[in-house]
Amino acid sequence: MASLCWGVLLLAVLSSVTCDVPPIDDRRLSELKNEVKDMFYHSYENYMRHAFPADEIKPLSCVGHETWGSYSLTLLDSLDTLLVLGNFSEFERAVRWIVHHMNFDKDINVSVFETNIRVLGGLLSAHTLIKAGLARYDGYRDELLAMSLDLGLRLLPAFDTPTGIPYGTVNLRHGVPKGESQVTCTSGGGTFSLEFGILSRLTGMPVFEFVAKRAVKGLWERRSPLNLLGNHINIFTGEWTYRDAGIGHGIDSFYEYLFKAAVFFNDVDYLFIFAHAYDAAMRTLKRGEQYVEVDLVSGHETLVTFNNLAAFWPGLQVMYGDVINATLSARAFHLVWRQWGFTPEMLNLYTGRPADNQKGYPLRPELAESIYYLSYAFRDDPQWLYWAQDIVRSINTHCRTECGYAAIQNVETKSLEDRMDSFWLAETVKYLYLTFDRDNWLHKTNVVFNTEAHIFPMSKFYIGTPSAFNVTMPPLVCPALPYDAVRRMTAMSIFSPHAPVFQQCSKHLRDPRVVAEADRVRGLLAAARPQQQQSTPDQQQPPVADVAPAAEQQQLHEGRLPEQSQWHQPELDQQQQQPEQDLQPGADDGRQQAALDEQKRQLLQQLVDHVRTAFNDGGLAQFTLPQGGSRATLDPAVVAAARDAGPQGAAFDTHRPSAPHQVADVRESSAAAFVPESHATHAGL
């Protein structure tokens, strides 16, 4: 315990130091930006030359290999990074190849989580960027949206569980494999809100948003009295099989998607859960400036380590407005990087050394992501640029190989592993480049990144589209949120000028303590960073509020949703709802709730069966929701266009090929025709 206390004290002292660092001039910024751009093209061009159309490249042996489902994953994950780097022509060529040759009708088992964030996220991101005019694709006819719908339908059977929490694996052709595990991690069950919500809004099919929210509800209902969630759960019984609560591996993106979905969709349900979950994490997991894992019921420490995936947390704190804790957490995590040259997968906080079998660094983006958000929030503070420079130097010094960048196998010896995950180009390089490119077009656009750093432009379309389960903001929710949450949302969050959900909360505040606390925080930041401009009274949110009844305030404080919230009554279609009196709690509300749950289960089962029938009877163009549900808004002509495009007739075909090898033949024959532009062309961008 003495070693731990010493380590925490050291981190706290170092974190409290105000760094007086000289600014980085424009010439050096340009050099760093070009250095990161070269890192991208060295990786991308070698992947295209030696590995495409396989998923990823082995940078030491210079060969390709399949990892997550034969999606040409590195190409797909690189699409919006190409746009960030300004290479619109390569983006268009890559999308055109994907439309012509990518096919999801395969008899393979895939990770539902990874396929959602990487593949579905990449397709939807490219589609929304094209439709928003931020990318170029001549003659675009929503082919990527058609592909997204096809893939989303193939993932849907995974959500057919008693709790609503999805299986971890699905077969793209046959649904959930026989004997599939009934245990999944919290991230694997609760990281679908963005992609599935966007897919519902774009296609007019609410089922995707419904199952994503049902999964989050299934997890949150099984929280402990401390408002903590465990790491792994049985999706049939709802019992926690791994009870450790933390912010890193197995749960990180659950927190992330609660907040981002609240902002993107103006959804108070997600915001409500996030505020209480965040408050619980800060109360029970924080030790100094580091975070540990605890038992979700007792709160006793179970694992006293730094987890590499937890380095995303300061970025989330910046978005939420908790900028002081974000700064301190980031400094603690950066100290780990400076000590070892990288952040190991796990660091024992007692010994200060990497944990056995967890000494690697697979080019992860989390620390770079947090530094990017901090540099965006405090543009006049150069220390974040120096921290990003540290990451670039370490990676270029130790990881660069002839055919790309290799993961670090051991941060102590700096030995390499023959591995270059696609998130290296999707996330790490993207965040580093955006940190140094202060005038990038992306900074002029309101966007949300998914957990694979795929870019979703924010739009009123997503909060204005009718939905059977997009609730309106009840007046009592905002004042009943944790006090610090209200202050952060309305005063400090980088999203507050753009997110209607925060603006609605600000209308309900009249407590003068909120304004006073916001002023105090701004003063602390201004004192620590004299170069920052202090806020003027005009920038403060107007204090107005309503006060909820005491019983409702207590109910919300305990982390329970309001009784009148529509969260408990989502249906696939408004016509399926029961009469209002049947939904109200009463003497037999347990039986009524059980009946409603059974009705929902039956509806979902009918939907899953209908999806399978649709695939067998003719595919996507014939798909409709059962029991009078709304029809997909995609025109069958769009599907036909995607099916008929390309010299091979179509890798994207709503009918299964007669033999599995036909898909491989299409991919192999088309790969030779798709050669990336030379690096000399990129240099002039």
C-alpha positions in Angstrom: 0.0 0.0 0.0 2.9 2.3 0.7 4.2 1.9 -2.9 0.7 2.7 -4.2 0.4 5.8 -2.0 3.8 7.0 -3.1 2.9 6.4 -6.8 -0.4 8.2 -6.5 1.3 11.1 -4.6 4.0 11.4 -7.3 1.3 11.5 -10.0 -0.7 14.1 -8.1 2.4 16.3 -7.6 3.4 16.0 -11.3 -0.1 16.6 -12.4 -0.4 19.8 -10.4 2.6 21.4 -12.1 1.5 24.1 -14.5 3.7 23.6 -17.5 5.2 26.8 -18.9 6.2 25.6 -22.3 7.0 27.7 -25.4 4.5 27.7 -28.3 5.2 25.6 -31.3 5.5 27.8 -34.4 3.6 27.3 -37.6 6.7 25.9 -39.4 7.1 23.1 -36.8 3.4 22.4 -36.8 3.6 22.0 -40.6 6.5 19.6 -40.2 4.7 17.5 -37.6 1.5 17.4 -39.8 3.5 16.2 -42.8 5.3 13.7 -40.7 2.0 12.2 -39.6 0.8 12.3 -43.2 3.8 10.3 -44.2 3.1 7.8 -41.5 -0.4 7.3 -43.0 0.8 6.8 -46.6 3.7 4.6 -45.7 1.2 2.3 -44.0 -1.7 2.7 -46.5 0.4 2.2 -49.6 2.2 -0.9 -48.3 -1.1 -2.4 -47.3 -2.5 -1.8 -50.8 0.7 -3.1 -52.4 1.2 -6.2 -50.3 -2.0 -7.1 -48.5 -5.1 -5.8 -50.2 -7.8 -7.1 -50.4 -7.1 -8.9 -47.1 -8.2 -7.2 -43.9 -4.8 -6.2 -42.6 -1.1 -6.4 -43.3 1.6 -8.1 -41.3 4.2 -5.3 -41.4 7.2 -7.5 -40.6 6.5 -10.3 -43.1 4.8 -8.0 -45.6 1.8 -10.2 -46.3 -1.9 -9.8 -45.8 -4.2 -11.7 -43.5 -7.9 -11.9 -42.6 -8.9 -10.8 -39.1 -12.5 -9.6 -38.6 -14.3 -11.1 -41.6 -12.6 -10.5 -45.0 -14.0 -7.0 -45.4 -10.8 -5.4 -46.8 -10.9 -3.8 -43.4 -7.9 -1.5 -43.6 -9.2 0.1 -46.8 -12.7 0.6 -45.2 -11.3 1.9 -42.0 -9.1 4.4 -43.9 -11.9 6.1 -45.8 -12.6 9.1 -43.7 -8.9 9.4 -42.8 -8.3 10.0 -46.5 -10.8 12.8 -46.3 -9.2 14.3 -43.2 -5.9 14.3 -45.1 -7.6 16.0 -48.1 -7.3 13.1 -50.5 -10.8 13.2 -52.0 -9.8 11.4 -55.2 -8.5 8.3 -53.4 -11.6 8.3 -51.2 -13.8 8.2 -54.3 -11.8 5.4 -55.9 -11.8 3.4 -52.6 -15.6 3.9 -52.2 -16.2 2.9 -55.8 -14.3 -0.4 -55.3 -16.2 -1.1 -52.1 -19.5 -0.5 -53.8 -18.6 -2.8 -56.7 -16.9 -5.6 -54.9 -17.7 -5.8 -51.2 -20.2 -8.5 -50.2 -21.7 -9.5 -46.8 -23.5 -12.7 -47.9 -20.9 -15.0 -46.4 -21.0 -18.1 -44.3 -18.6 -16.7 -41.7 -18.9 -15.9 -38.0 -18.0 -12.3 -37.1 -17.8 -10.2 -34.0 -21.0 -8.2 -33.7 -19.2 -5.4 -31.8 -16.2 -5.1 -34.2 -18.4 -5.4 -37.3 -20.6 -2.6 -36.0 -18.0 -0.1 -35.1 -15.6 -0.8 -38.0 -17.6 -1.9 -41.0 -21.1 -0.5 -40.4 -19.6 2.6 -38.9 -17.2 3.1 -41.8 -20.0 2.6 -44.4 -22.4 5.0 -42.7 -19.7 7.6 -42.1 -18.8 7.6 -45.8 -22.4 7.8 -46.8 -23.2 10.7 -44.4 -20.1 12.6 -45.4 -21.0 12.3 -49.1 -24.6 13.4 -48.5 -23.4 16.3 -46.4 -21.2 17.5 -49.3 -18.0 16.8 -47.3 -16.8 14.1 -49.7 -17.0 13.6 -53.5 -18.5 10.6 -55.3 -19.9 11.3 -58.8 -23.2 9.6 -59.5 -23.7 8.5 -55.9 -27.1 6.7 -55.5 -27.0 5.7 -51.8 -25.2 2.5 -52.5 -23.4 2.6 -49.2 -26.6 3.1 -47.3 -28.0 0.0 -49.1 -24.9 -2.0 -48.0 -25.3 -0.6 -44.5 -28.9 -1.8 -44.3 -27.9 -5.2 -45.7 -25.2 -5.5 -43.0 -27.4 -4.2 -40.2 -30.1 -6.8 -41.0 -27.5 -9.5 -40.8 -26.4 -8.4 -37.3 -29.9 -8.1 -36.1 -30.4 -11.7 -35.0 -27.8 -11.3 -32.3 -30.2 -9.1 -30.3 -32.8 -11.8 -30.0 -32.1 -12.5 -26.3 -34.2 -12.4 -23.1 -32.3 -9.4 -21.7 -32.0 -7.6 -25.1 -28.2 -7.7 -24.7 -26.8 -9.1 -27.9 -24.7 -12.2 -28.5 -21.0 -11.5 -29.2 -20.9 -13.4 -32.5 -23.2 -13.8 -35.5 -23.0 -15.7 -38.7 -23.6 -13.3 -41.6 -25.7 -15.8 -43.5 -27.3 -18.0 -40.8 -27.6 -15.8 -37.7 -26.3 -16.8 -34.3 -24.1 -19.9 -34.4 -25.2 -23.0 -32.5 -23.5 -23.2 -29.1 -22.6 -19.5 -29.1 -21.5 -18.2 -25.7 -24.2 -16.5 -23.6 -21.6 -14.2 -22.0 -20.6 -10.9 -23.4 -18.7 -7.8 -22.2 -20.5 -4.6 -21.3 -19.0 -2.8 -24.3 -20.0 -5.6 -26.6 -23.6 -5.1 -25.4 -23.9 -1.4 -25.2 -21.9 0.1 -28.2 -24.5 0.2 -30.9 -26.5 3.5 -30.2 -24.7 5.6 -32.8 -24.6 3.3 -35.8 -27.9 1.6 -35.2 -29.6 4.9 -34.4 -28.3 6.6 -37.6 -29.3 3.5 -39.7 -32.8 3.8 -38.3 -33.1 7.5 -39.1 -31.7 7.1 -42.6 -33.9 4.1 -43.6 -37.0 4.9 -41.6 -36.8 1.5 -39.9 -36.9 2.0 -36.1 -36.0 -1.6 -35.2 -32.2 -0.8 -35.2 -32.5 2.0 -32.8 -35.0 0.0 -30.7 -32.7 -3.0 -30.2 -29.6 -0.7 -29.4 -31.5 1.1 -26.8 -33.1 -2.1 -25.4 -29.6 -3.4 -25.0 -28.4 -0.4 -23.0 -31.6 -0.6 -20.9 -30.9 -4.3 -20.2 -27.4 -3.4 -18.9 -28.4 -0.4 -16.9 -31.3 -2.2 -15.2 -28.7 -4.6 -13.8 -26.4 -2.0 -12.3 -25.4 -2.3 -8.6 -26.7 0.0 -5.8 -23.5 2.0 -6.4 -24.7 2.6 -10.0 -21.8 0.5 -11.3 -21.8 -2.1 -14.1 -19.6 -5.2 -14.2 -17.4 -6.3 -17.0 -19.1 -9.4 -18.4 -22.7 -10.5 -18.2 -24.8 -13.5 -19.0 -27.2 -12.3 -21.7 -29.9 -14.8 -20.8 -29.9 -14.6 -17.0 -28.7 -11.1 -16.6 -26.1 -12.2 -14.0 -22.7 -10.6 -13.9 -20.0 -13.3 -14.6 -17.1 -10.8 -14.1 -18.1 -8.3 -11.4 -15.2 -5.9 -11.7 -16.3 -2.3 -12.6 -13.8 0.0 -14.3 -13.5 2.4 -17.2 -11.1 0.4 -19.4 -11.2 -2.9 -21.2 -14.7 -4.4 -21.6 -16.7 -1.3 -20.7 -14.9 1.8 -22.1 -17.1 2.4 -25.1 -20.3 1.9 -23.1 -19.6 5.2 -21.3 -18.5 6.8 -24.6 -21.7 5.9 -26.5 -24.0 7.0 -23.7 -22.7 10.5 -24.0 -22.2 10.7 -27.7 -25.7 9.3 -28.4 -27.2 11.9 -26.0 -25.5 14.7 -28.0 -26.0 13.3 -31.5 -29.7 12.4 -31.1 -30.7 14.9 -28.4 -31.6 11.9 -26.3 -32.3 12.6 -22.6 -32.4 8.9 -21.7 -28.8 8.3 -22.7 -27.8 11.6 -21.0 -29.6 10.6 -17.8 -27.8 7.3 -17.6 -24.4 8.7 -18.5 -24.6 11.5 -15.8 -25.3 8.9 -13.1 -22.8 6.4 -14.5 -20.1 9.0 -14.7 -20.8 10.3 -11.2 -20.5 6.7 -9.9 -17.2 6.1 -11.7 -15.6 9.2 -10.4 -16.8 8.5 -6.8 -15.7 4.8 -6.7 -12.9 4.2 -9.2 -10.7 7.3 -9.0 -7.5 7.0 -7.0 -5.4 10.1 -7.2 -5.4 10.8 -11.0 -5.5 7.1 -11.9 -8.5 4.7 -12.0 -8.7 1.2 -10.6 -11.3 -1.6 -10.8 -13.6 -2.4 -7.9 -16.3 -4.9 -7.1 -19.5 -3.5 -8.5 -21.4 -4.1 -5.2 -19.0 -3.6 -2.4 -16.8 -1.0 -4.1 -13.6 -2.8 -2.8 -10.5 -2.7 -5.0 -10.0 -5.7 -7.2 -7.4 -4.6 -9.7 -5.1 -1.7 -9.1 -3.7 -1.1 -12.6 -3.5 1.4 -15.4 -5.4 0.0 -18.4 -4.3 1.2 -21.9 -7.9 1.5 -23.1 -8.8 3.8 -20.1 -6.7 6.5 -21.8 -9.8 7.5 -23.7 -11.3 8.8 -20.5 -9.8 12.3 -20.5 -11.2 12.9 -24.0 -14.7 11.9 -22.8 -14.2 14.2 -19.8 -13.4 17.1 -22.1 -16.5 16.5 -24.1 -18.6 16.4 -20.9 -17.0 19.6 -19.6 -15.1 18.1 -16.7 -11.9 19.8 -18.0 -10.0 19.9 -14.7 -10.2 16.2 -14.1 -9.6 15.6 -17.8 -6.3 17.6 -17.6 -5.2 15.7 -14.5 -6.1 12.3 -15.9 -4.3 13.0 -19.2 -1.2 14.1 -17.4 -1.1 10.9 -15.3 -1.6 8.7 -18.5 1.0 10.7 -20.4 3.5 10.2 -17.6 3.1 6.4 -18.2 4.0 7.1 -21.9 7.0 9.2 -21.0 8.3 6.5 -18.6 8.0 3.6 -21.1 8.0 5.3 -24.5 4.5 3.8 -24.9 1.4 2.9 -22.8 1.5 -0.8 -22.1 -1.8 -2.7 -22.2 -1.7 -2.9 -18.4 0.6 -1.3 -15.8 0.7 -2.4 -12.1 0.3 0.7 -10.0 1.8 -1.0 -7.0 5.1 -1.9 -8.7 5.0 0.7 -11.5 5.9 -1.9 -14.1 3.9 -3.5 -17.0 1.8 -6.5 -16.0 2.9 -9.9 -17.1 1.5 -10.8 -20.6 0.2 -7.3 -20.9 3.4 -5.5 -21.9 2.5 -4.7 -25.5 1.4 -1.5 -27.3 -0.6 -2.4 -30.4 -0.6 1.2 -31.8 -3.6 2.1 -29.8 -5.3 5.5 -30.3 -6.7 6.3 -26.9 -4.1 8.6 -25.5 -3.8 10.4 -28.9 -7.6 10.7 -28.9 -7.6 12.4 -25.5 -4.8 14.7 -26.4 -6.7 15.7 -29.5 -9.8 16.7 -27.5 -7.7 18.6 -25.0 -5.9 20.5 -27.8 -9.2 21.3 -29.4 -10.7 22.6 -26.1 -7.5 24.6 -25.2 -6.1 25.8 -28.6 -3.8 28.3 -26.9 -2.1 25.8 -24.7 0.9 24.3 -26.5 1.6 21.4 -24.0 -0.9 19.1 -25.8 1.1 19.6 -29.1 4.3 18.5 -27.3 2.5 15.4 -25.9 1.3 14.5 -29.4 4.9 15.0 -30.6 6.1 12.5 -28.0 3.7 9.9 -29.5 4.9 10.6 -33.1 8.6 10.3 -32.1 8.2 7.1 -30.2 6.2 5.4 -33.0 8.5 6.6 -35.7 11.6 5.6 -33.8 10.6 2.1 -32.7 7.6 0.9 -34.9 8.4 1.8 -38.5 9.2 -1.1 -40.7 9.7 -1.6 -44.5 6.0 -2.5 -44.9 4.2 -0.3 -42.4 4.2 0.2 -38.6 4.4 -2.8 -36.3 2.9 -3.1 -32.8 5.2 -3.1 -29.8 5.3 -6.6 -28.2 7.1 -5.5 -25.1 7.4 -1.9 -24.0 10.4 -2.8 -21.8 12.5 -4.3 -24.6 10.8 -2.5 -27.6 10.5 -5.8 -29.4 8.0 -5.8 -32.3 5.0 -7.9 -33.1 4.0 -8.7 -36.7 0.7 -6.8 -36.5 -0.8 -3.6 -37.8 -4.4 -3.3 -36.7 -6.7 -1.3 -39.0 -7.5 1.2 -36.1 -3.9 2.5 -36.6 -5.1 4.3 -39.7 -8.7 4.8 -38.7 -8.0 6.3 -35.3 -4.4 6.9 -34.1 -3.1 8.6 -37.3 -6.3 10.6 -37.7 -6.3 12.0 -34.2 -2.6 12.9 -34.4 -3.0 14.6 -37.8 -6.0 16.6 -36.5 -4.1 17.7 -33.5 -1.4 19.3 -35.7 -3.6 20.5 -38.5 -5.2 23.4 -36.7 -7.1 24.6 -39.8 -8.5 21.3 -41.0 -11.9 21.4 -42.6 -13.2 19.1 -39.9 -12.7 21.8 -37.2 -15.3 23.9 -39.0 -17.9 21.2 -38.9 -19.9 19.8 -36.0 -19.2 16.0 -35.9 -19.2 13.1 -33.5 -16.6 10.3 -33.8 -17.7 6.7 -33.2 -15.4 4.5 -31.1 -13.4 3.6 -34.3 -13.1 7.4 -35.0 -15.4 7.2 -38.0 -16.9 10.6 -38.6 -20.6 11.4 -38.3 -21.7 15.0 -39.2 -24.2 16.3 -36.7 -27.5 17.4 -38.2 -31.0 18.5 -37.1 -32.2 15.7 -39.3 -31.1 13.1 -36.7 -33.0 14.8 -33.8 -36.0 15.8 -35.9 -36.8 12.4 -37.5 -39.9 10.9 -35.8 -39.2 7.8 -33.7 -41.4 5.6 -31.5 -38.9 5.8 -28.7 -37.2 9.2 -28.9 -38.6 10.8 -25.8 -39.0 14.5 -25.2 -37.1 16.2 -22.4 -39.3 16.0 -19.2 -39.0 19.2 -17.1 -37.9 17.3 -14.0 -34.9 15.5 -15.5 -32.4 18.4 -15.8 -32.6 19.8 -12.2 -32.5 16.2 -10.8 -29.2 15.3 -12.6 -26.1 15.3 -10.4 -25.2 18.9 -9.6 -21.8 18.8 -11.2 -23.3 17.2 -14.3 -25.6 20.2 -14.8 -22.8 22.7 -14.3 -20.5 20.9 -16.7 -23.1 20.4 -19.4 -24.2 24.0 -19.5 -20.9 25.8 -18.9 -17.9 23.8 -20.1 -18.8 21.1 -22.6 -17.3 21.7 -26.0 -20.7 20.5 -27.4 -22.8 22.9 -25.4 -23.3 25.6 -28.2 -24.5 22.9 -30.6 -26.3 20.2 -28.6 -30.0 20.9 -28.1 -30.1 18.5 -25.2 -27.7 20.7 -23.2 -29.6 23.9 -24.3 -32.8 22.3 -22.9 -31.1 21.6 -19.6 -29.9 25.2 -19.4 -33.4 26.5 -19.6 -34.3 24.6 -16.4 -31.6 26.1 -14.3 -32.2 28.9 -11.9 -29.8 27.9 -9.1 -27.3 30.7 -8.8 -24.7 28.2 -7.5 -24.5 26.8 -11.1 -23.4 30.2 -12.5 -21.0 30.8 -9.5 -19.4 27.4 -9.9 -19.0 27.9 -13.7 -17.3 31.2 -13.0 -15.0 29.6 -10.4 -13.9 26.8 -12.8 -13.3 29.4 -15.6 -11.2 31.4 -13.1 -9.1 28.4 -12.2 -8.5 27.6 -15.9 -7.6 31.2 -16.7 -5.2 31.3 -13.8 -3.5 28.1 -14.9 -3.3 29.2 -18.5 -2.9 33.0 -18.7 -3.0 33.0 -22.5 -6.6 31.8 -22.5 -9.4 34.3 -22.8 -11.7 34.6 -19.8 -15.4 34.1 -20.4 -17.6 37.1 -20.5 -21.0 37.4 -18.8 -22.6 37.1 -22.3 -21.2 33.6 -22.6 -22.8 32.3 -19.4 -25.9 30.2 -19.7 -29.1 31.9 -18.4 -30.1 30.5 -15.0 -33.6 29.3 -15.1 -35.1 26.2 -13.5 -38.1 24.2 -12.4 -38.0 22.2 -9.2 -39.3 18.6 -9.4 -41.4 17.1 -6.6 -39.3 15.6 -3.8 -40.3 12.0 -4.6 -39.3 12.4 -8.2 -36.1 14.1 -7.3 -35.2 11.2 -5.0 -36.1 8.7 -7.7 -33.8 10.3 -10.3 -31.0 10.8 -7.8 -31.0 7.1 -7.2 -30.5 6.5 -10.9 -34.0 5.4 -11.9 -35.8 6.9 -14.9 -38.9 9.0 -14.3 -42.1 6.9 -14.1 -43.6 8.7 -17.1 -40.6 8.3 -19.3 -41.3 6.5 -22.5 -38.1 4.5 -22.0 -40.1 1.7 -20.5 -42.6 1.6 -23.3 -40.7 1.5 -26.6 -42.4 -0.5 -29.4 -41.5 -1.3 -33.0 -44.3 0.9 -34.2 -46.6 3.4 -32.4 -49.6 1.3 -33.4 -48.3 -1.5 -31.2 -48.5 0.4 -28.0 -51.0 -0.5 -25.4 -53.7 1.9 -24.1 -52.2 4.5 -21.7 -53.8 3.1 -18.6 -52.2 -0.3 -19.2 -48.8 1.3 -19.1 -49.1 3.0 -15.7 -47.8 1.3 -12.6 -50.4 -0.2 -10.3 -51.0 -3.1 -7.9 -50.3 -5.6 -10.6 -47.6 -3.6 -12.5 -45.2 -6.6 -12.2 -47.6 -8.8 -14.3 -48.3 -5.9 -16.7 -44.5 -5.4 -17.2 -44.0 -9.1 -17.7 -46.8 -9.1 -20.3 -45.2 -6.1 -22.1 -41.8 -7.8 -22.1 -43.2 -10.9 -23.5 -45.0 -8.9 -26.2 -41.7 -7.2 -27.1 -39.9 -10.5 -27.2 -42.5 -12.0 -29.6 -42.3 -8.9 -31.8 -38.6 -9.1 -32.0 -38.7 -12.8 -32.7 -41.2 -12.2 -35.5 -38.8 -9.6 -36.9 -35.8 -11.9 -36.8 -37.8 -14.7 -38.4 -39.0 -12.2 -41.1 -35.4 -11.1 -41.7 -34.3 -14.7 -42.3 -37.3 -15.3 -44.6 -36.6 -12.1 -46.6 -33.0 -13.2 -47.2 -34.1 -16.7 -48.4 -37.0 -15.4 -50.5 -35.2 -12.7 -52.5 -33.2 -10.5 -50.2 -33.0 -6.9 -49.3 -35.4 -5.4 -51.9 -38.3 -7.5 -50.6 -37.7 -6.7 -46.9 -40.6 -5.1 -44.9 -41.3 -5.0 -41.2 -44.0 -7.4 -40.0 -47.4 -6.6 -38.5 -47.9 -3.4 -40.5 -44.5 -1.9 -39.7 -43.0 0.8 -41.8 -41.3 -0.1 -45.1 -37.7 0.7 -45.7 -37.4 4.0 -47.5 -34.7 2.7 -49.8 -35.9 2.5 -53.3 -35.4 -1.0 -54.8 -33.8 0.7 -57.8 -30.9 1.7 -55.4 -30.4 -1.9 -54.5 -30.5 -2.9 -58.1 -28.0 -0.3 -59.0 -25.6 -1.5 -56.3 -26.2 -5.1 -57.5 -25.6 -4.4 -61.2 -22.6 -2.0 -60.8 -19.1 -3.1 -61.6 -17.4 -5.2 -64.2 -18.0 -8.5 -62.3 -21.8 -8.0 -62.2 -21.7 -7.4 -58.4 -20.0 -8.5 -55.3 -22.9 -6.7 -53.6 -25.8 -8.9 -54.5 -29.0 -9.5 -52.6 -29.0 -13.1 -53.7 -26.4 -15.6 -52.4 -23.7 -16.7 -54.9 -24.0 -20.3 -56.0 -20.6 -21.1 -54.5 -18.6 -19.3 -51.8 -15.5 -19.2 -54.0 -17.3 -16.7 -56.3 -16.9 -13.9 -53.8 -13.2 -14.6 -53.4 -12.8 -14.6 -57.1 -14.4 -11.2 -57.4 -12.2 -9.8 -54.6 -9.0 -11.2 -56.1 -9.6 -10.2 -59.6 -10.6 -6.7 -58.7 -7.6 -6.1 -56.3 -5.1 -6.0 -59.2 -7.1 -3.2 -60.9 -7.1 -1.0 -57.7 -3.7 0.4 -57.2 -3.3 3.5 -54.9 -2.1 6.8 -56.2 1.6 7.4 -55.8 2.9 9.1 -52.7 4.2 11.9 -54.9 0.6 12.8 -55.7 -0.3 13.1 -52.0 2.7 15.3 -51.2 1.1 18.2 -53.0 -2.2 18.0 -51.0 
